[in-house]
């Protein structure tokens, strides 16, 4: 099977870097996207891969990233939206949005839409790293996506990861007829630098000796599902529009099954990031 062209965000560390190593080893062309110039360059040099820099807390950088990727790659077989994080106290980005929402949801939403012409022409797969936090902590209110009324780092992260799943389902609904496939997955609790910036109790799992418990997996193990989905064929190896845990379609937050919420989140997100021309729920097929 010929190698794919894969754009991988969050590729400078953790499961992103581990997945990049495996995908390049398997013969794919991987475009590495990261926030840290030093870390991203180091992984790129190790693998002989091209790399791009963007801080998802700045949507102008996301727009520049999309333009650079679109120019460099006339075909993209897989967009792996893997970048994300859980943070501490409420913080606003330069764009005025709550940071957890923007980095985990609004930025990949914008990037995907800006690359949509290339993605649909390529019959691409959109692979999104979500989390079990969507089920445990997520409860989305379209009128308060930034959790202004009641903020906690844990809830903000759970909402953002639930938004990833709703985005996956809405991508499938809107674009499956045009050859696009979309899938989300939970990689497990991975032993990485994740949660290094948070004051949430989740840091106890990732940043203390608890990270060595048997349920916490290595970055290489956590990357296995990302690699499987990126290399796999939709309809044969996985089902578009679904959420996976351990290679199986999994139950998640009941809100993930709310088609009206998914459509409403799309429309609200498009408005927030300034995508007035994005397909609306009423015009989607």
WOLINUR-V456852 format. One record per pair of residues at least 12 apart in sequence whose ideal C-beta (glycine too) atoms are under 7 Angstrom apart, sorted by sequence separation. I is the first residue (numbers start at 1). J is the second residue. If there is no record, write none. Layout:
i = <I & I>
j = <J & J>
//
This chain:
i = <8 & 20 & 32 & 87 & 147 & 194 & 195 & 40 & 52 & 87 & 243 & 267 & 86 & 112 & 168 & 267 & 168 & 266 & 37 & 52 & 168 & 189 & 6 & 32 & 34 & 52 & 137 & 85 & 137 & 263 & 30 & 31 & 32 & 33 & 34 & 35 & 84 & 140 & 165 & 225 & 228 & 35 & 84 & 137 & 138 & 139 & 164 & 191 & 11 & 31 & 33 & 137 & 138 & 6 & 8 & 11 & 12 & 50 & 136 & 140 & 225 & 6 & 8 & 11 & 12 & 20 & 24 & 138 & 140 & 3 & 4 & 5 & 6 & 7 & 8 & 9 & 10 & 12 & 133 & 134 & 138 & 3 & 8 & 24 & 83 & 133 & 191 & 3 & 7 & 13 & 17 & 21 & 189 & 191 & 12 & 20 & 56 & 81 & 134 & 189 & 190 & 191 & 192 & 12 & 133 & 134 & 189 & 191 & 11 & 20 & 188 & 190 & 131 & 12 & 81 & 130 & 134 & 11 & 33 & 190 & 79 & 130 & 188 & 58 & 130 & 187 & 57 & 58 & 59 & 79 & 128 & 31 & 187 & 76 & 187 & 79 & 128 & 185 & 31 & 57 & 76 & 76 & 101 & 185 & 57 & 62 & 66 & 70 & 77 & 79 & 81 & 84 & 101 & 126 & 153 & 56 & 57 & 65 & 69 & 76 & 78 & 153 & 154 & 183 & 56 & 75 & 77 & 78 & 79 & 80 & 81 & 82 & 153 & 59 & 62 & 66 & 70 & 76 & 81 & 98 & 154 & 62 & 66 & 78 & 97 & 98 & 56 & 59 & 63 & 181 & 126 & 130 & 132 & 101 & 105 & 120 & 130 & 131 & 183 & 100 & 104 & 123 & 124 & 125 & 126 & 127 & 128 & 129 & 130 & 100 & 104 & 183 & 98 & 105 & 109 & 120 & 129 & 182 & 185 & 101 & 105 & 120 & 181 & 182 & 183 & 184 & 185 & 186 & 100 & 104 & 120 & 185 & 90 & 119 & 183 & 7 & 105 & 176 & 88 & 16 & 87 & 15 & 86 & 5 & 172 & 7 & 172 & 5 & 5 & 6 & 9 & 86 & 5 & 6 & 7 & 8 & 9 & 10 & 169 & 4 & 7 & 9 & 10 & 168 & 4 & 6 & 8 & 9 & 10 & 165 & 165 & 169 & 166 & 162 & 165 & 170 & 162 & 169 & 170 & 162 & 166 & 166 & 170 & 129 & 9 & 127 & 166 & 127 & 163 & 127 & 174 & 177 & 85 & 86 & 88 & 125 & 87 & 88 & 89 & 174 & 87 & 88 & 173 & 85 & 86 & 130 & 86 & 138 & 140 & 86 & 139 & 135 & 138 & 134 & 135 & 134 & 140 & 142 & 142 & 145 & 140 & 142 & 82 & 80 & 80 & 78 & 109 & 113 & 106 & 110 & 105 & 109 & 110 & 113 & 106 & 106 & 15 & 15 & 97 & 14 & 15 & 14 & 13 & 14 & 13 & 14 & 18 & 22 & 18 & 15 & 19 & 23 & 14 & 18 & 22 & 26 & 15 & 19 & 23 & 15 & 19 & 15 & 59 & 6>
j = <20 & 32 & 44 & 99 & 159 & 206 & 207 & 53 & 65 & 100 & 256 & 280 & 100 & 126 & 182 & 281 & 183 & 281 & 53 & 68 & 184 & 205 & 23 & 49 & 51 & 69 & 154 & 103 & 155 & 281 & 49 & 50 & 51 & 52 & 53 & 54 & 103 & 159 & 184 & 244 & 247 & 55 & 104 & 157 & 158 & 159 & 184 & 211 & 32 & 52 & 54 & 158 & 159 & 28 & 30 & 33 & 34 & 72 & 158 & 162 & 247 & 29 & 31 & 34 & 35 & 43 & 47 & 161 & 163 & 27 & 28 & 29 & 30 & 31 & 32 & 33 & 34 & 36 & 157 & 158 & 162 & 28 & 33 & 49 & 108 & 158 & 216 & 29 & 33 & 39 & 43 & 47 & 215 & 217 & 39 & 47 & 83 & 108 & 161 & 216 & 217 & 218 & 219 & 40 & 161 & 162 & 217 & 219 & 40 & 49 & 217 & 219 & 161 & 43 & 112 & 161 & 165 & 43 & 65 & 222 & 112 & 164 & 222 & 93 & 165 & 222 & 93 & 94 & 95 & 115 & 164 & 69 & 225 & 115 & 226 & 119 & 168 & 225 & 73 & 99 & 118 & 119 & 145 & 229 & 102 & 107 & 111 & 115 & 122 & 124 & 126 & 129 & 146 & 171 & 198 & 102 & 103 & 111 & 115 & 122 & 124 & 199 & 200 & 229 & 103 & 122 & 124 & 125 & 126 & 127 & 128 & 129 & 200 & 107 & 110 & 114 & 118 & 124 & 129 & 146 & 202 & 111 & 115 & 127 & 146 & 147 & 107 & 110 & 114 & 234 & 180 & 184 & 186 & 156 & 160 & 175 & 185 & 186 & 238 & 156 & 160 & 179 & 180 & 181 & 182 & 183 & 184 & 185 & 186 & 157 & 161 & 240 & 156 & 163 & 167 & 178 & 187 & 240 & 243 & 160 & 164 & 179 & 240 & 241 & 242 & 243 & 244 & 245 & 160 & 164 & 180 & 245 & 151 & 180 & 244 & 69 & 167 & 240 & 153 & 82 & 153 & 82 & 153 & 73 & 240 & 76 & 241 & 75 & 76 & 77 & 80 & 157 & 77 & 78 & 79 & 80 & 81 & 82 & 241 & 77 & 80 & 82 & 83 & 241 & 78 & 80 & 82 & 83 & 84 & 243 & 252 & 256 & 256 & 253 & 256 & 262 & 255 & 262 & 263 & 256 & 261 & 262 & 266 & 226 & 108 & 226 & 265 & 229 & 265 & 230 & 279 & 285 & 194 & 195 & 197 & 234 & 197 & 198 & 199 & 284 & 198 & 199 & 284 & 197 & 198 & 243 & 200 & 253 & 255 & 202 & 255 & 252 & 255 & 252 & 253 & 253 & 261 & 264 & 265 & 268 & 265 & 268 & 226 & 226 & 230 & 230 & 269 & 275 & 269 & 273 & 269 & 273 & 275 & 278 & 272 & 273 & 187 & 190 & 272 & 190 & 192 & 192 & 192 & 193 & 193 & 194 & 219 & 223 & 220 & 219 & 223 & 227 & 219 & 223 & 227 & 231 & 222 & 226 & 230 & 223 & 227 & 226 & 273 & 230>
//
